[in-house]
Amino acid sequence: MKKVWFKAKRYGWGWYPATWQGWLILLAFGVIITAMSFVFEKDATNFLWEYLTFVFVCSCILIFICYKTGEKAEWRWGDKK
């Protein structure tokens, strides 16, 4: 059985970090997004579109990591009884 880094949310669709590896991935995502906002700010000509594209790509990578290392994501509405 593989170790799950991200557990499926109880309500809705998605994941949340369950281990230190998951928290590290989420922290790295936040630091990279924040740091790059300062890098893109220096060249303000196309700042918005370049930054939004960068955030979109990073978000896709984060979702892929959650998908590969987490529980199966599906729409949930509380505990199954």
N, C-alpha and C positions, 0 to 999 in steps of 0.2 A: 504494500500500500504506500502510495506516495504521500509526502508531507504537504499539506495544503497551506499555502501562504495566504490565500484570500478566501474567506468564507462567504457564502451567498447570503444576501440580506434576507431578513425574515419578511419584510414587506416591500413590494416593488421588485425591480430588477437591478442587479448589480452585485458588487462585492464590497467587503471591508477587510482591512488587514487583520490577520489572525496570528502572525508570528513576527519575529524581529525582522525577518527577510522582507515581509510585506511592508512593514513600516519603513524599512530602509528604502525600498523602491518608491514608496509614496513621498518620502522626504526628498529623495533625489529628484523626483519629478518637480516638486515645488521649488527646490533650489535652482534647478536648470531653467524653469520658466521665469523665475524672478531675475536671475542673473542675465538672461538673454534680453530681458526688457531694457536693461541698461545698455547693452551692446547695440541693440537695434535703435535706441533713442539717439545715438550719436549721428546716425544717418537718417534724418527725419523726413526725407523725400517720400519714401514709400513705407514709412514705419508701420502703419496700421496693417496693410495687406501682408507684408513680410512677417510681421509678428503673429498675426492670426494664422497664417499658413504654418508657421513654426509650432504654435500651440496645437493646431489640429494634428500635425504629424506626431508630436510628442504624446498627445492624448490617444491616438491610434496605437502607438507603441505600448502605452500603459494598459490599454484595454486588451491588447494581445497578450501581454505578460499575465494579466489577471486571468484571462481565459485559459492559458496554458498551465498556470500554477494554482488555480483556484477550483472551487467546487463548480458544478454545472450551474450556469446562470439560467434562470427561468423566472417568469412572473410568479410571485408568491404573494399570498395574502394571509400571513400568520402561520401558525402551526397546522400541519395536516392532522386531522383526527378521524 
